[in-house]
Amino acid sequence: MIPLLLLLCLVLCNPLTAQEPPHTLQTDDPRLQQGIALIYQLRFAEADRYFETIITAEPDNPVGHFFLAMVTWWRVLVDLDDTSHDEAFYALLEKCVQVCDQRLAQHPGDFDALMCKGGAIGFRGRLRGDRHQFLQAAADGLKCLPILDQIRLLEPTNKDVLFAWGIYDYFVEAMPERYPIVKPIVWLMTRGDKERGLQELQTVAHQGYYARTEAAYFLAQIYRVFEEDDRQALDYFQELCARYPDNALFQRSTARAMISVGAWDQGAALYAEVARRSETGQAGYHRRGHLEARYFLGKDAFRRRQLDQALLSFAAADSLGQGLEEDHHYVALAALGRGMCLDLQGRRPEALQAYRQVKRRPDYRQLHDLADKYLESPYGASP
């Protein structure tokens, strides 16, 4: 009787018993959704353990390997200036591709293996693009094409398949316009269509199983950076922020988009929360994000002519920027804002020091020209 009770307990308590079907991307599996939610909530250690458990139970199933790589992808994404997770991410993707290839060698039309292999190569290309390795990123795009064709033939109604096609259709047309360096390799690809790509991503954002969040984030970034439509971008950022309120990247992106459309009160309130969470060390909230928040809080205080508060925020941004490996443009912006505050307070010698600090930083959107202007004549002085 005791062994029987023990066996019953194990069956009830172990979420990955032999009685359960294997994890697959062909259906909306709530078990996978539970782990994916941990990723977007930036609970990285828990997400690692969750997908490692799946891999232990199903070592030959590429699905667990793919989502384990996605945990580290989000470690990268929350702070793209930090390259310390890149190699680990590439290694996890390579492992995923190996598992996919092993399965495809036995079952050439395996949907999960094709999806995970295409996804792994696609996300590798995405990071390479973020690292300005545009030719390598385009080459990964080429490698994905035959895989995407196979997947579409296998599951023509699967909405998640449209995620990769939406990215492809949009960026094959958009990237050469923005980065001419990729033109020599893009001409080898099937012609894209930006409008079709947007429609495909919108379909995934509303109807996809596993790529909904990624599609919505891609759309937000496309509208913000490529389409220069901050209001459309804000709609997606707000949706993502509401869905995952502990996601630092969604929170900062929403705050920045709010300010871009003139919603200063809402944006500043959100940045104040970013600053608070950064100070407490909450997962995903880091020094560069804190620096960004302090700069915009200073700018908001300056806008309201609360100059002492603005100076405190700009000084905090300057302090956070000290010791960063790269010159962050928010440090130069904060120095310019500090100089302007000091000029309005009649503290000209200190203002001159702030403008000279701007000049010692790399130029960003003609900041040096503004610094030169205010070095010559105080900010706010009558012409």
C-alpha positions in Angstrom: 0.0 0.0 0.0 2.8 2.5 0.9 4.6 2.2 -2.5 1.2 2.7 -4.2 0.5 5.8 -2.2 4.0 7.1 -3.0 3.5 6.5 -6.7 0.2 8.3 -6.6 1.8 11.3 -4.9 4.6 11.5 -7.5 2.0 11.4 -10.3 0.0 14.2 -8.7 2.9 16.4 -7.8 5.2 16.1 -10.8 4.0 18.4 -13.6 6.1 16.5 -16.2 5.0 12.9 -15.6 4.9 10.4 -18.5 1.1 10.6 -18.5 1.3 14.2 -19.9 1.7 14.8 -23.6 5.0 16.3 -24.8 5.3 20.1 -25.1 4.5 21.4 -28.6 4.1 24.7 -30.4 1.2 23.3 -32.4 -1.3 24.0 -29.7 -1.8 26.6 -27.0 -0.1 24.7 -24.1 -0.8 26.4 -20.7 2.3 24.7 -19.3 4.5 26.6 -21.8 2.5 29.8 -21.2 3.3 29.6 -17.5 7.0 29.5 -18.2 6.8 32.2 -20.9 5.0 34.5 -18.4 8.0 34.1 -16.1 10.3 35.4 -18.8 8.2 38.5 -19.5 7.9 39.2 -15.8 11.7 39.1 -15.7 11.8 36.3 -13.2 14.9 34.9 -14.9 16.1 32.4 -12.3 12.6 30.8 -12.0 12.2 30.8 -15.8 15.6 29.0 -16.2 14.6 26.3 -13.7 11.2 25.9 -15.3 12.5 25.2 -18.8 15.5 23.2 -17.5 12.9 20.9 -15.9 11.2 20.5 -19.3 14.5 19.7 -20.9 15.3 17.1 -18.3 12.0 15.4 -18.9 12.2 15.8 -22.7 15.8 16.2 -23.7 15.2 15.5 -27.4 12.4 18.1 -27.6 13.7 21.4 -29.0 10.8 23.4 -27.4 12.4 23.5 -24.0 15.8 24.4 -25.4 14.3 27.2 -27.4 12.5 28.9 -24.5 15.5 28.4 -22.3 17.4 30.5 -24.8 14.6 33.1 -24.7 15.2 33.6 -21.0 18.8 34.8 -21.7 17.5 36.7 -24.7 15.5 38.8 -22.3 18.6 39.2 -20.1 20.2 40.8 -23.2 17.2 42.8 -24.2 16.5 44.6 -20.9 19.9 46.3 -21.2 21.2 46.1 -24.8 24.2 48.1 -24.0 25.4 45.2 -21.8 27.1 42.6 -24.0 28.0 40.2 -21.1 25.1 37.8 -21.9 25.7 37.6 -25.7 28.0 34.5 -25.7 25.7 32.6 -23.4 22.8 33.4 -25.6 24.5 32.3 -28.8 25.6 29.1 -27.1 22.0 28.3 -26.0 20.8 29.0 -29.6 23.4 26.7 -31.0 22.3 23.9 -28.6 18.7 24.4 -29.7 19.7 24.2 -33.4 21.6 20.9 -32.7 18.6 19.4 -31.0 16.4 20.5 -33.9 18.8 19.0 -36.5 18.9 15.7 -34.6 15.1 15.5 -34.7 14.9 16.7 -38.3 17.3 14.0 -39.4 14.7 11.4 -38.3 11.6 13.4 -39.0 12.3 16.0 -41.8 8.8 17.6 -41.5 8.7 17.9 -37.7 6.9 21.2 -37.0 8.4 21.9 -33.6 11.9 21.3 -34.8 11.4 23.6 -37.8 9.8 26.3 -35.7 12.5 26.2 -33.1 15.4 26.1 -35.6 13.9 29.0 -37.6 13.3 30.9 -34.4 16.8 30.3 -33.1 18.5 31.4 -36.3 16.1 34.4 -36.5 16.9 35.6 -32.9 20.6 35.1 -33.6 20.2 37.4 -36.6 18.2 39.8 -34.4 21.0 40.2 -31.9 23.6 40.5 -34.7 21.5 43.3 -36.1 21.4 45.0 -32.7 25.2 44.7 -32.6 25.4 46.4 -36.0 26.6 43.1 -37.6 24.2 43.7 -40.5 25.7 41.4 -43.1 25.7 38.5 -40.6 22.2 39.3 -39.6 21.1 39.4 -43.3 22.8 36.1 -43.8 20.8 34.6 -41.0 17.7 35.9 -42.7 18.6 34.0 -45.8 19.1 30.8 -43.8 15.6 31.2 -42.4 13.8 31.4 -45.8 13.6 27.7 -46.7 12.6 26.9 -43.1 9.8 29.4 -43.2 8.6 28.0 -46.5 8.4 24.5 -45.0 6.6 25.7 -41.9 4.0 27.6 -43.9 3.3 24.5 -46.0 3.0 22.3 -42.8 0.7 24.7 -40.8 -0.8 27.3 -43.1 -3.3 28.5 -40.5 -0.8 28.8 -37.6 -0.6 32.5 -36.6 2.8 32.2 -34.9 4.3 31.3 -38.3 3.4 34.8 -39.4 5.7 36.3 -36.8 8.8 35.5 -38.8 7.2 36.3 -42.1 6.1 39.7 -40.7 9.6 40.5 -39.6 11.0 39.4 -42.9 8.5 41.2 -45.1 8.9 44.5 -43.2 12.7 44.6 -42.7 13.7 43.3 -46.1 12.2 46.5 -47.5 12.9 48.8 -44.5 16.5 47.9 -43.6 18.2 48.9 -46.9 16.4 52.2 -46.7 17.9 52.9 -43.3 21.2 50.9 -43.6 22.5 50.9 -47.2 25.3 48.5 -46.2 22.9 45.6 -46.3 21.8 46.2 -49.9 24.4 43.8 -51.5 23.0 40.8 -49.6 19.3 41.8 -49.5 19.0 41.7 -53.3 19.4 37.9 -53.0 16.2 37.7 -51.0 12.6 37.6 -52.1 11.2 41.1 -52.2 9.5 42.2 -49.0 6.5 44.4 -48.4 6.4 46.7 -45.3 2.6 47.1 -45.3 2.1 43.3 -45.5 4.7 42.8 -42.8 2.9 45.2 -40.5 -0.4 43.4 -41.1 1.2 40.0 -40.4 2.7 41.2 -37.1 -0.6 42.7 -36.1 -2.3 39.3 -36.7 0.2 37.6 -34.5 -0.1 40.3 -31.8 -3.8 39.6 -31.6 -4.1 35.9 -32.4 -0.8 34.2 -31.9 -0.1 31.6 -29.2 3.5 32.1 -28.3 4.7 35.1 -30.3 2.0 37.6 -29.3 4.2 39.6 -27.0 7.2 39.6 -29.3 5.0 40.7 -32.2 3.5 43.5 -30.1 7.0 44.6 -29.1 8.3 44.5 -32.6 5.3 46.6 -33.8 6.0 49.2 -31.1 9.6 49.4 -32.0 8.8 49.6 -35.7 6.4 52.4 -35.2 8.8 54.3 -32.9 12.0 53.9 -34.9 11.2 53.2 -38.5 7.7 54.7 -39.0 8.3 57.6 -36.5 4.8 57.3 -35.2 5.0 57.7 -31.5 1.3 57.6 -30.9 0.9 54.2 -32.6 4.0 52.9 -30.7 2.5 54.1 -27.4 -0.6 52.0 -27.9 1.4 48.8 -28.1 3.8 49.8 -25.3 0.9 50.6 -23.0 -0.7 47.2 -23.8 2.6 45.4 -23.0 3.1 47.4 -19.8 -0.4 46.6 -18.6 0.1 42.9 -19.3 3.5 42.7 -17.6 3.7 45.6 -15.1 7.0 44.3 -13.7 8.8 44.4 -17.0 11.3 47.2 -16.8 11.8 47.5 -20.5 8.1 47.8 -21.2 7.8 50.3 -18.4 10.6 52.5 -19.7 9.5 52.3 -23.2 6.0 53.3 -22.3 7.3 56.3 -20.2 9.5 57.5 -23.1 6.6 57.1 -25.6 4.3 59.1 -23.3 6.7 61.9 -23.1 7.3 61.8 -26.9 3.5 62.5 -27.4 3.4 65.2 -24.8 1.9 63.2 -21.9 4.5 64.5 -19.5 2.6 63.9 -16.3 1.9 60.2 -17.0 5.4 59.7 -18.4 7.1 61.3 -15.5 5.1 59.3 -13.0 6.1 56.1 -14.7 9.8 57.2 -14.8 9.5 57.9 -11.0 8.4 54.3 -10.5 11.4 53.2 -12.7 13.7 55.1 -10.5 12.2 53.7 -7.3 12.4 50.1 -8.5 16.0 50.7 -9.8 17.0 51.9 -6.3 15.6 48.7 -4.7 17.4 46.5 -7.2 14.3 44.9 -8.7 15.1 42.4 -11.5 15.5 44.1 -14.9 16.0 47.6 -13.4 19.6 48.6 -14.0 21.9 51.6 -13.9 21.4 52.7 -17.5 17.6 52.6 -17.1 17.9 54.5 -13.8 20.1 57.1 -15.6 17.4 57.5 -18.3 14.7 57.9 -15.7 16.6 60.5 -13.7 17.3 62.6 -16.8 13.6 62.7 -17.8 12.5 63.5 -14.3 15.0 66.4 -14.4 13.6 67.5 -17.7 10.1 67.3 -16.4 11.0 69.4 -13.3 12.8 71.9 -15.6 9.6 72.1 -17.8 7.7 73.1 -14.7 10.5 75.5 -13.7 11.1 73.6 -10.4 14.8 74.3 -10.9 16.2 73.0 -7.6 14.4 69.6 -8.2 15.6 69.6 -11.8 19.2 70.2 -10.7 19.0 67.3 -8.2 17.7 64.9 -10.9 20.3 66.0 -13.5 23.0 65.6 -10.8 21.7 62.1 -10.1 21.9 61.3 -13.8 25.4 62.6 -14.0 26.4 60.4 -11.0 24.8 57.3 -12.5 26.7 57.9 -15.7 30.1 58.0 -14.1 32.1 54.8 -14.6 30.0 53.5 -17.4 32.1 51.9 -20.1 30.5 53.9 -22.9 29.6 57.6 -23.0 25.9 57.7 -22.5 24.1 60.5 -24.3 21.8 61.0 -21.3 24.8 62.2 -19.3 25.5 64.9 -21.9 21.8 65.9 -22.0 21.7 66.1 -18.2 24.8 68.3 -18.2 23.2 70.7 -20.7 20.0 70.7 -18.7 22.0 71.5 -15.5 23.7 74.4 -17.3 20.4 75.8 -18.4 19.0 75.6 -14.8 22.0 77.3 -13.4 21.8 80.1 -16.0 18.2 80.7 -15.0 19.3 80.9 -11.4 22.0 83.4 -12.3 24.8 81.0 -11.4 26.8 81.7 -14.6 30.2 80.3 -13.6 28.7 77.0 -12.6 26.6 77.0 -15.8 29.8 77.5 -17.9 31.3 74.4 -16.2 28.2 72.3 -17.2 28.3 73.4 -20.8 32.0 72.6 -21.0 31.1 69.1 -19.6 28.8 68.7 -22.6 31.6 69.5 -24.9 33.8 66.8 -23.4 31.2 64.2 -24.3 30.6 62.8 -27.7 28.3 64.9 -29.8 24.6 63.8 -29.9 22.0 65.5 -32.0 24.0 68.8 -32.2 24.4 69.1 -28.4 27.8 70.7 -28.9 26.2 73.4 -31.0 23.8 74.2 -28.2 26.6 74.1 -25.6 28.6 76.6 -27.8 25.6 78.8 -28.0 25.1 79.0 -24.2 28.8 79.3 -23.6 28.6 82.5 -25.7 25.3 83.8 -24.3 23.4 82.6 -21.2 20.4 80.4 -21.7 17.2 82.5 -21.2 19.1 85.8 -21.9 17.2 88.3 -24.1 18.5 88.3 -27.7 
